[in-house]
């Protein structure tokens, strides 16, 4: 397979084009120590803890075939992410931990078939006493910088792989330091969530 051509858009790391976005790898030290989730669809890529490496996905503007350069609002979002990554990671983690008990109750109610037999591959969500315990259960796979913005800054989504739902993963949508949505993996890149929050498509 031929290597994809790398393009440089400072301050982003070198990225290559996909059908809908620019993709490249970055390192966010705030997420060091969680599971390594750089495998296909957010699967585990190593038994060792993550060194903070994540996939960065910057959505094209308008028609995907145009391969537009990242917009100023996307650059602003990336710069904000890098400058405030520790505080942002703390807020994302706190939002997940807050949502966890309800998710755990709903998830654990559906681990067996109606006849009581266990569902193959189903994994229970264990009780947690602190947010730090999530480190052993999940890891950040992809950071999405959307083509939806508000106040001159694009929305940013955090897509995680997690032990309890390898198929759908887990996602958090943010705008600056504000948590917009917490849910399954697609919550991190669903443009409709950002638009419902008042975001507009970047032109």
C-alpha positions as CSV (number, residue, x, y, z in Angstrom):
1,X,0.0,0.0,0.0
2,X,1.4,3.4,-1.0
3,X,2.0,5.9,1.7
4,X,-0.5,8.8,1.8
5,X,1.0,12.2,1.1
6,X,1.5,14.3,4.2
7,X,0.5,18.0,4.2
8,X,1.6,20.6,6.6
9,X,-0.8,23.1,8.1
10,X,0.8,24.8,11.1
11,X,0.2,24.6,14.0
12,X,-1.3,21.1,13.2
13,X,1.0,18.1,13.0
14,X,1.6,16.7,9.5
15,X,-1.7,15.2,8.1
16,X,-2.9,13.3,5.2
17,X,-6.3,13.4,3.5
18,X,-9.2,10.9,3.9
19,X,-12.6,11.1,2.2
20,X,-13.9,13.6,4.7
21,X,-11.0,15.1,6.7
22,X,-7.4,15.6,7.4
23,X,-5.8,13.0,9.7
24,X,-2.6,12.9,11.6
25,X,-1.2,11.8,14.9
26,X,-0.6,14.1,17.9
27,X,0.5,13.6,21.5
28,X,-1.6,14.9,24.4
29,X,0.3,14.3,27.6
30,X,-2.9,14.9,29.6
31,X,-4.2,11.5,28.4
32,X,-1.0,9.6,29.1
33,X,-1.5,6.5,31.3
34,X,-5.0,5.5,29.9
35,X,-5.5,2.5,27.6
36,X,-3.7,2.7,24.2
37,X,-6.6,2.9,21.8
38,X,-5.0,3.4,18.4
39,X,-6.2,0.2,16.8
40,X,-9.0,0.0,14.2
41,X,-12.3,1.6,15.4
42,X,-10.7,2.6,18.7
43,X,-9.6,-0.9,19.7
44,X,-6.7,-1.5,22.0
45,X,-3.4,-1.2,20.2
46,X,-1.1,-2.2,23.1
47,X,-1.3,-3.8,26.5
48,X,0.9,-1.0,27.7
49,X,-0.6,2.4,28.9
50,X,-0.9,5.1,26.3
51,X,1.9,7.6,25.9
52,X,-0.7,10.2,25.0
53,X,-0.7,9.5,21.2
54,X,-4.1,10.2,19.6
55,X,-5.5,10.4,16.1
56,X,-6.4,14.0,15.1
57,X,-9.2,14.3,12.7
58,X,-10.0,17.7,11.1
59,X,-13.2,17.8,9.1
60,X,-13.2,19.3,5.6
61,X,-15.4,22.4,5.0
62,X,-18.3,22.0,2.7
63,X,-17.8,19.5,-0.1
64,X,-15.4,16.8,1.1
65,X,-13.9,16.5,-2.4
66,X,-12.5,20.0,-2.2
67,X,-10.0,19.0,0.5
68,X,-10.1,22.5,2.1
69,X,-7.4,23.7,4.4
70,X,-8.3,23.9,8.1
71,X,-10.3,27.1,8.8
72,X,-9.3,29.8,11.3
73,X,-12.0,28.5,13.7
74,X,-10.5,25.0,13.6
75,X,-7.0,26.3,14.1
76,X,-8.3,28.3,17.1
77,X,-9.9,25.2,18.6
78,X,-6.7,23.2,18.1
79,X,-4.6,25.9,19.8
80,X,-7.1,26.1,22.6
81,X,-6.9,22.3,23.0
82,X,-3.2,22.2,23.2
83,X,-2.9,25.2,25.6
84,X,-5.6,24.0,27.9
85,X,-5.4,20.2,27.5
86,X,-4.9,19.4,31.2
87,X,-7.9,21.4,32.4
88,X,-10.0,20.2,29.5
89,X,-9.0,16.5,30.2
90,X,-10.1,17.0,33.8
91,X,-13.5,18.4,32.8
92,X,-14.0,15.6,30.2
93,X,-13.1,13.0,32.8
94,X,-15.4,14.6,35.4
95,X,-18.3,14.6,32.9
96,X,-17.8,10.9,32.1
97,X,-17.5,10.0,35.8
98,X,-20.7,11.9,36.6
99,X,-22.6,10.1,33.8
100,X,-21.1,6.7,34.6
101,X,-23.5,5.5,37.4
102,X,-26.6,5.9,35.2
103,X,-24.8,4.4,32.2
104,X,-23.6,1.5,34.4
105,X,-27.2,0.8,35.6
106,X,-28.6,0.8,32.1
107,X,-25.7,-1.2,30.6
108,X,-25.6,-3.9,33.3
109,X,-29.4,-4.5,32.9
110,X,-28.8,-5.8,29.4
111,X,-26.0,-8.3,30.0
112,X,-28.2,-11.4,29.6
113,X,-30.8,-12.7,27.3
114,X,-34.5,-13.0,28.4
115,X,-33.8,-16.6,29.5
116,X,-31.0,-15.5,31.8
117,X,-28.2,-16.8,29.6
118,X,-25.2,-14.4,29.3
119,X,-24.8,-12.4,26.1
120,X,-21.5,-13.6,24.5
121,X,-18.8,-10.9,24.8
122,X,-20.9,-8.6,27.1
123,X,-18.7,-7.0,29.7
124,X,-20.1,-5.5,32.9
125,X,-19.3,-2.0,34.0
126,X,-17.7,-2.2,37.4
127,X,-18.5,0.3,40.2
128,X,-16.1,3.2,40.5
129,X,-15.1,5.2,43.5
130,X,-13.0,7.8,41.7
131,X,-12.6,9.2,38.1
132,X,-9.0,8.0,38.1
133,X,-10.2,4.4,37.9
134,X,-11.4,5.1,34.4
135,X,-7.8,4.9,33.3
136,X,-8.0,1.1,33.3
137,X,-11.2,0.9,31.4
138,X,-10.9,3.3,28.5
139,X,-8.5,5.3,26.3
140,X,-8.7,8.3,24.0
141,X,-8.5,7.2,20.4
142,X,-9.5,10.2,18.3
143,X,-9.8,13.9,18.7
144,X,-12.3,15.4,16.2
145,X,-12.2,19.0,15.2
146,X,-15.5,19.7,13.5
147,X,-16.5,22.0,10.7
148,X,-19.1,23.5,13.1
149,X,-18.1,26.6,15.1
150,X,-19.5,29.2,17.5
151,X,-17.8,32.4,18.6
152,X,-14.9,31.9,16.2
153,X,-14.0,28.4,17.6
154,X,-14.8,25.0,16.3
155,X,-16.4,22.2,18.4
156,X,-14.0,19.5,19.5
157,X,-15.0,15.8,20.1
158,X,-13.2,13.2,22.2
159,X,-13.8,9.6,21.0
160,X,-12.8,6.8,23.4
161,X,-12.5,3.1,23.1
162,X,-13.8,1.4,26.3
163,X,-14.0,-2.0,27.9
164,X,-17.8,-2.0,28.3
165,X,-18.7,-1.2,24.7
166,X,-16.1,-2.1,22.1
167,X,-18.5,-1.7,19.2
168,X,-19.8,1.8,19.9
169,X,-17.2,3.3,22.2
170,X,-17.7,6.4,24.1
171,X,-17.7,10.1,23.2
172,X,-17.7,13.6,24.6
173,X,-18.5,16.8,22.6
174,X,-17.0,20.0,23.8
175,X,-16.8,23.7,23.0
176,X,-13.9,25.4,24.6
177,X,-14.1,24.2,28.3
178,X,-17.8,23.5,28.1
179,X,-19.1,19.9,28.0
180,X,-21.9,19.8,25.3
181,X,-22.7,16.1,25.1
182,X,-21.7,12.8,26.7
183,X,-22.7,9.5,25.1
184,X,-21.6,6.8,22.7
185,X,-18.7,7.3,20.4
186,X,-20.6,9.1,17.7
187,X,-21.4,11.9,20.2
188,X,-17.9,13.1,19.6
189,X,-18.4,13.8,15.9
190,X,-22.1,14.3,15.4
191,X,-22.5,17.7,13.7
192,X,-26.1,17.8,14.7
193,X,-25.2,17.9,18.4
194,X,-23.0,21.0,17.7
195,X,-25.7,22.7,15.6
196,X,-28.3,22.0,18.3
197,X,-26.0,23.8,20.7
198,X,-26.0,26.9,18.5
199,X,-23.0,26.1,16.3
200,X,-22.9,27.0,12.6
201,X,-21.3,25.4,9.7
202,X,-17.9,27.0,8.8
203,X,-18.0,28.6,5.4
